Amino acid sequence: MRVTIPVLMTLFAPALVGAQQAGAAVSGSASTDATVRTGAVEASADASVDAAAQARIRRAMARAEAEGVSTASLTSRARMGEARGVAAARIAAAVESRLEALLAARSALHAHGTAAHESAIELGADAIESGATASHVAQVAAGFSGEERTRALAVLGNLAASGAIGADVLTSVRGALDAGAGATAGVAAGASTATGAATTATSATSSATANVSGTASAAGGAVGGATSAGAGVTGTVRGALPR
């Protein structure tokens, strides 16, 4: 008895389908296992990076404390990065960069015998991170004193950020300070002029109100007099008329 090909296919079709399904299941399982393993590896790598970054941040904080530098801006830098969803490694780099700027600013201030107040160190660090050099900070610290030094360091940071520091840093900073003082004086003068004008206008308004009140009172008196006169005339007329 001969068995034709169609008959053979009919006989073995279920087995073939089962084999294909089994193969697909094995393939899908292998793919899923590979995906799970890849995810686990990536999660492990991320955890490792985060742990390493946290260790760097802790070392920076410890160094700042050992050097006697405030950790306030370092903590602020770390928290800001976390709030913005910045990668842990970048946050660690930002904290380390800030620490180096703080130490450089403090050294520059000490180089000229300047008392390294925390505010001056922070402003010097801002300037350095904006593009100024430690030498620029030292020159400004030596060229100014007191509250003017604080303003000068702030101006240095602004000039550095805008790339406007000239060949002579002190000339650049003094020019910016003078321009700022002029602008402030102009604003104050404008405010004084406006206040004077407002006072004059108020006085004029008060005078006008007084004049109007006086005129109205006089007119009221005249009206009252006329009314009285009218009443007298009316009485006279009534008296003259026969009853």
Secondary structure, 3 states (H helix, E strand, C coil): CCCCHHHHHHHHHHHHHHHHHHHHHHHHHHHHHHHHHHHHHHHHHHHHHHHHHHHHHHHHHHHHHHHCCCCHHHHHHHHHHHHCCCCHHHHHHHHHHHHHHHHHHHHHHHHCCCCCCHHHHHHHHHHHHHCCCHHHHHHHHHHCCHHHHHHHHHHHHHHHHCCCCCCCHHHHHHHHHHHHHHHHHHHHHHHHHHHHHHHHHHHHHHHHHHHHHHHHHHHHHHHHHHHHHHHHHHHHHHHHCCC
